[in-house]
Amino acid sequence: MTKTEVKKIFKKGIYTDNPIFVQVIGICSALAVTNLMINSLIMGIALALVTAFSSLTVSLLKDHTPKHIRMMVQVLIISAYVIMVDIYLKAYMPEISKALGPYVGLIITNCIIM
């Protein structure tokens, strides 16, 4: 890849394909945790992990889930992973858990939209 292509991809990822800038998805949680870098980092990691694992779980269960309750099952799976992240933060990172406390639940909304 050339430097021009890398710059194009970087700009596209920051401005064009960034949901916070383009679609304003999850703006509340993004603004809430930007007071410290570590809070933003932990929230981003939590969001990525919950999205990845819930997508994996949903894809593994899609053939066994009736179509008329699939959305409810997906929300339940996402909620379960968010609760696991919240419990982990409370157990191993209590200071960050206090800072992110009210906003960890917003991960559910972000994951559902994604």
C-alpha positions in Angstrom: 0.0 0.0 0.0 1.2 3.5 -0.8 1.2 6.4 1.6 -1.7 8.0 -0.3 -3.8 4.9 0.1 -3.1 4.7 3.8 -4.0 8.4 4.3 -7.2 7.8 2.3 -8.2 4.8 4.5 -7.3 6.7 7.7 -9.3 9.8 6.7 -12.2 7.5 5.6 -12.2 5.8 9.0 -12.0 9.0 11.0 -14.5 11.2 9.1 -16.6 9.2 6.6 -17.2 5.9 8.2 -17.1 6.9 11.9 -20.6 6.5 13.3 -20.2 9.1 16.0 -19.4 11.8 13.4 -21.6 10.5 10.6 -24.6 8.9 12.3 -24.4 10.3 15.8 -24.9 6.9 17.2 -23.9 6.6 20.9 -23.1 10.2 21.3 -24.2 10.2 24.9 -21.8 7.5 26.0 -19.0 8.9 23.8 -19.3 12.3 25.4 -19.8 11.0 28.9 -16.5 9.2 29.2 -14.2 11.6 27.4 -13.1 13.4 30.5 -10.2 10.9 30.9 -8.4 8.9 28.3 -8.6 5.6 30.3 -12.4 5.9 30.6 -12.7 6.3 26.8 -10.4 3.4 26.2 -12.2 1.1 28.6 -15.6 2.1 27.2 -14.3 1.5 23.6 -12.8 -1.9 24.6 -16.0 -2.9 26.4 -18.1 -1.9 23.4 -15.9 -3.8 21.0 -15.9 -6.9 23.1 -19.7 -6.9 23.7 -20.4 -6.3 20.0 -17.9 -9.0 18.9 -19.0 -11.7 21.4 -22.7 -11.0 21.0 -22.4 -11.2 17.2 -20.6 -14.5 17.5 -23.2 -15.9 19.9 -26.1 -14.7 17.7 -24.5 -16.2 14.6 -24.0 -19.5 16.4 -27.6 -19.6 17.6 -29.3 -18.2 14.5 -30.2 -21.7 13.1 -31.7 -22.7 16.5 -33.7 -19.5 17.1 -37.2 -19.1 15.7 -37.5 -16.1 13.5 -40.4 -14.5 15.4 -38.3 -14.2 18.7 -34.9 -13.6 17.1 -34.7 -9.9 18.0 -35.6 -10.6 21.7 -32.9 -13.3 21.9 -30.4 -10.9 20.4 -31.2 -8.2 23.0 -31.0 -10.8 25.7 -27.6 -12.0 24.5 -26.3 -8.4 24.3 -27.6 -7.6 27.8 -26.0 -10.7 29.2 -22.6 -9.7 27.8 -23.0 -6.1 29.1 -23.8 -7.4 32.5 -20.7 -9.6 32.4 -18.6 -6.5 31.5 -20.2 -4.5 34.3 -19.5 -7.2 36.9 -15.9 -7.5 35.7 -15.4 -3.7 35.9 -16.9 -3.7 39.4 -14.7 -6.5 40.6 -11.3 -5.6 39.0 -11.6 -1.9 38.2 -13.8 -0.3 40.8 -12.7 3.3 40.1 -13.4 3.0 36.4 -16.7 1.2 37.2 -17.8 4.2 39.3 -16.8 6.6 36.5 -18.6 4.6 33.8 -21.4 3.3 36.0 -24.4 5.0 34.4 -23.0 4.7 30.9 -22.1 1.0 30.7 -25.8 0.3 30.1 -25.7 2.5 27.0 -23.5 -0.1 25.4 -26.6 -2.2 25.0 -28.1 0.6 22.8 -25.0 0.9 20.8 -24.7 -2.8 20.2 -28.3 -3.1 19.1 -28.0 -0.3 16.6 -24.7 -1.7 15.2 
